[in-house]
């Protein structure tokens, strides 16, 4: 394993206010959880494997339109028809 000091030696030491340190510790404590890789689907890997299987079978590549999910609606859609 490589020594980590060379990677961090250019970062200056900072004296942060105690309140900021406590807030950061609180965030880390409350947001830290167990990561189960079995529950994670690597969509990129799945797509690459599927592409390779199609290529091995001699099929032309399938190009799928990617659905982009948006958190935003159009301005006009934000008003109901009753207004």
C-alpha positions as a Markdown table, in Angstrom:
| # | Residue | x | y | z |
|---|---|---|---|---|
| 1 | Unk | 0.0 | 0.0 | 0.0 |
| 2 | Unk | 1.3 | 3.5 | -0.8 |
| 3 | Unk | 2.0 | 6.1 | 1.7 |
| 4 | Unk | -0.7 | 8.7 | 1.8 |
| 5 | Unk | 1.4 | 11.6 | 3.0 |
| 6 | Unk | 2.5 | 12.7 | -0.5 |
| 7 | Unk | -1.1 | 13.1 | -1.6 |
| 8 | Unk | -2.1 | 15.3 | 1.3 |
| 9 | Unk | 1.1 | 17.3 | 2.0 |
| 10 | Unk | 0.0 | 20.2 | -0.2 |
| 11 | Unk | -3.2 | 20.7 | 1.8 |
| 12 | Unk | -2.8 | 23.3 | 4.4 |
| 13 | Unk | -3.8 | 22.6 | 8.0 |
| 14 | Unk | -7.0 | 24.6 | 8.9 |
| 15 | Unk | -8.3 | 25.6 | 12.2 |
| 16 | Unk | -12.1 | 25.2 | 11.8 |
| 17 | Unk | -14.6 | 26.5 | 14.3 |
| 18 | Unk | -15.7 | 23.9 | 16.8 |
| 19 | Unk | -19.3 | 24.3 | 15.6 |
| 20 | Unk | -18.4 | 23.4 | 12.0 |
| 21 | Unk | -16.5 | 20.3 | 13.2 |
| 22 | Unk | -19.4 | 19.2 | 15.4 |
| 23 | Unk | -21.8 | 19.7 | 12.5 |
| 24 | Unk | -19.6 | 17.7 | 10.1 |
| 25 | Unk | -19.3 | 14.9 | 12.7 |
| 26 | Unk | -23.1 | 14.9 | 13.2 |
| 27 | Unk | -23.7 | 14.6 | 9.4 |
| 28 | Unk | -21.2 | 11.7 | 9.1 |
| 29 | Unk | -22.7 | 9.9 | 12.1 |
| 30 | Unk | -26.3 | 10.2 | 10.9 |
| 31 | Unk | -25.7 | 9.5 | 7.2 |
| 32 | Unk | -23.2 | 6.7 | 7.5 |
| 33 | Unk | -24.7 | 3.3 | 6.8 |
| 34 | Unk | -24.0 | -0.2 | 5.6 |
| 35 | Unk | -23.5 | -0.5 | 1.9 |
| 36 | Unk | -24.7 | -3.8 | 0.5 |
| 37 | Unk | -23.3 | -4.3 | -3.0 |
| 38 | Unk | -25.9 | -7.0 | -3.7 |
| 39 | Unk | -28.5 | -4.3 | -3.7 |
| 40 | Unk | -26.6 | -2.1 | -6.2 |
| 41 | Unk | -27.2 | -2.5 | -9.9 |
| 42 | Unk | -24.3 | -1.2 | -12.0 |
| 43 | Unk | -26.4 | -0.1 | -15.1 |
| 44 | Unk | -23.2 | 0.7 | -17.0 |
| 45 | Unk | -21.9 | -2.8 | -16.5 |
| 46 | Unk | -25.2 | -4.3 | -17.4 |
| 47 | Unk | -25.4 | -2.3 | -20.7 |
| 48 | Unk | -21.8 | -3.2 | -21.6 |
| 49 | Unk | -22.4 | -7.0 | -21.0 |
| 50 | Unk | -25.6 | -6.8 | -23.1 |
| 51 | Unk | -23.8 | -5.0 | -25.9 |
| 52 | Unk | -21.0 | -7.6 | -25.9 |
| 53 | Unk | -23.6 | -10.5 | -26.0 |
| 54 | Unk | -25.3 | -8.9 | -29.0 |
| 55 | Unk | -21.9 | -8.4 | -30.7 |
| 56 | Unk | -21.0 | -12.0 | -30.1 |
| 57 | Unk | -24.3 | -13.1 | -31.6 |
| 58 | Unk | -23.6 | -11.1 | -34.7 |
| 59 | Unk | -26.5 | -8.7 | -34.1 |
| 60 | Unk | -26.4 | -5.0 | -35.0 |
| 61 | Unk | -26.0 | -2.7 | -32.0 |
| 62 | Unk | -29.2 | -1.6 | -30.3 |
| 63 | Unk | -29.4 | 2.1 | -29.7 |
| 64 | Unk | -31.9 | 2.9 | -27.0 |
| 65 | Unk | -33.1 | 6.4 | -26.2 |
| 66 | Unk | -32.2 | 7.2 | -22.6 |
| 67 | Unk | -35.2 | 8.4 | -20.6 |
| 68 | Unk | -34.2 | 11.6 | -18.7 |
| 69 | Unk | -36.1 | 12.0 | -15.5 |
| 70 | Unk | -36.6 | 15.6 | -14.6 |
| 71 | Unk | -37.5 | 17.0 | -11.2 |
| 72 | Unk | -38.8 | 20.1 | -13.0 |
| 73 | Unk | -42.1 | 20.6 | -14.8 |
| 74 | Unk | -42.8 | 23.1 | -17.5 |
| 75 | Unk | -44.0 | 26.5 | -16.3 |
| 76 | Unk | -47.5 | 26.1 | -17.8 |
| 77 | Unk | -47.9 | 22.6 | -16.3 |
| 78 | Unk | -47.5 | 23.9 | -12.8 |
| 79 | Unk | -50.9 | 25.6 | -12.9 |
| 80 | Unk | -54.0 | 23.5 | -12.8 |
| 81 | Unk | -56.9 | 24.0 | -15.3 |
| 82 | Unk | -59.2 | 25.2 | -12.6 |
| 83 | Unk | -57.2 | 28.5 | -12.0 |
